[in-house]
C-alpha cells in the first residue's frame, strides 16, 4: 500500500454507507436489528446476505475516474463485500481519500491499493471475478495473487476546442485503454505488483494526440513493497515504477483524459499511526516515448519529491451528527526541464523557454462538521526560473488558495449537497524584467478535470474563480454533479492557461473576466463491473477574451468502464 492523498472538494453525492447497507444487505435470520450482518471480518465469520440473491452494487466512489470529485465522508464502515481497503483505520474515512491512495471503494484508482484478503473465506465470495482476486499458493493462504483489469473508452466532442485555438472544429475524439495487473503477496510483509497498459486514440478532426494519448503495450507499474510494524506504526517502503496521488488535486490527479495515466519511478516510504500519517517520496516521471512496445524509460526531465502528513482530529458531534476533520501539512518540490513562461508579444503572448524548480509548502483542513462539508487549503511556491540557452535566472514567488463549503441535506430527495467553490491561483507579470520575480502558480501535471473544468481547456494558474456546486444521489446507483464557475485572471499582465500549464497566445483585451463554465456530470453504476457516465459543459468566453481571438463552445464527453 501507499500513503496519503488529499481532496480539496466538498462531499460528493453518493449513497452513504448506511444507505447502501440498508438497501443491499439483509440481517441474518434471527439477528437483532441493532447488529448488522454486513460486517464480516477478514476471516469471513459473517458473510453479507443479499436480498433474493441480487447484485451487491459497490458505491459510486469506486469509479476510478471520480478520483478528483468530492467524496462523501463514510463514517460507517462498509462490509468487505463492498469495500476493499487496507488496515489504515481512521484514514479509511472518505472512501480512503484520507489514506492517500485515491479512492478505494469496491475498486480503487490505484489497483494495488485494494485488499482482497477477506476472500480467504469462501463464504465472502459474491461475484464471478472473486476467483481472480484471491488465488492462494500455500495452505495458510498468506501467499496469494490478485489479478485486475480495466477497459475504458472515452468519447469527446469539442465544438471549438481550446476556445478555438485548435482550428479543427468540430472535433470528435475517441480513446481506448486497457490494462492488466497482478499483485503477488508473499506473506504479510512483502509484495510485488506489476501492470501492463496500452492505449489508442482516433476520431474525426482530432488533435493533440502526442505523448500519453497513444501507447503501445508497456510496463505502466512495477514495484516491490516491504511493510511491517515500526515504532508503533504500520510502515512501508515502495521501490520501482508506480502511480502517485499523494498531492492535492489542483496539483495533479493522475491524469483523467490522456489515455495513459502518469507513472513515476523512484522510492516512497510511509508510516501510519492511529491518528497521524506521513509519506516521503522522491520520484521521476516516466518517459513514454518513443511510440514502441516496451520502450518506456525512467525519465529525468520531471522530478517530484517531498513529504505529506495528515492528522485525524478525534471525532466529535455537530448538530447531533458524527464529524471528522483532517489537518494536512505538506511540502512538494518539483524540477521541470521544460517549463516555458509567457512574455510580452504585442497583441499576443509569446513564449520564453526555460526550466524551473518549485518549492511548495502547504496546508489543508478538510472534513465534515455534521451536515457541513468543507475544505480549505493553500500553498506557496518559491524557487526559480532559468531561461533557456544560459539565459538569466529569476526568483519565483507564487501562491494558491482554494476552498469549498457545502451543506448536506440528508433528509431531502437525493441527499443534495449545496455549496460554493472558490480558488485563487496567482499569476505572473510579463512587464517585469528578465530577472524580476515570477509569480505564476505552477500546476504542471494536469489537475483533476472534475475539480474545476471538465474539458481541461482552463487550468488552475492565474485565475480567480467562484461558483455554486451541487451534488446529489439521483438513485442508489446514479449520481449527478452540477457547477458553474465564473473565472477571472488573477493578473491581467499574465496569460490564460490550459490544464497542463501551457498558455494561450490570445491576449484578452479590456478586463480580467475570462469565462463562465456551467457544467454537469451524470454517473450510472450499471453493474458491479460496468460504469457509464456523461459529462458536458459550455465555455462562455468573455467579451475581453473573444476580442483577443477566443471562441465560446460546447464540450461533451462519454465514458464507459469495464473493471474487474
Secondary structure, DSSP 8 states (H G I E B T S, - for coil): --------S-------HHHHHHHH-B--TT--TTS-S----TT-SS--B-GGG------GGG-GGGGGS------S---TTT----S-GGGGTTTTTTTTSS-BSSSBSSGGG---GGGGSGGG--STTHHHH-EE-STTS-EEEEEEEEEEEEEEEESSGGGGTSS--SEEEEEEEEEEEEEEEETTTEEEEEEEEEEEEEEES-----GGGSEEEEEEEEEEEEEEEETTEEEEEEEEEE----S-TTTB-S-SSSSS---EEEEEEEEE-SSEEEEEEEEEEEE--SSSTT--EEEEEEEEEEEEEEEE---EEETTEEEEEEEEEEEEEEEES---EEEEETTEEEEE-EEEEEEEEEEEEEEEETTEEEEEEEEEEEEEEEETTT--EEEB-EEEEEEEEEEE-TTSGGG-EEEEEEEEE----TTS-TTS-B------B---TTTS-TT--S-SSSEEEEEEEEEEEEETTEEEEEEEEEEE-S-TTS--B-TTS-B-SB---S-SEEEEEEEEEEEEE-SSSEEEEEEEEEEEE-HHHHHTT---EEEEEEEEEEE-
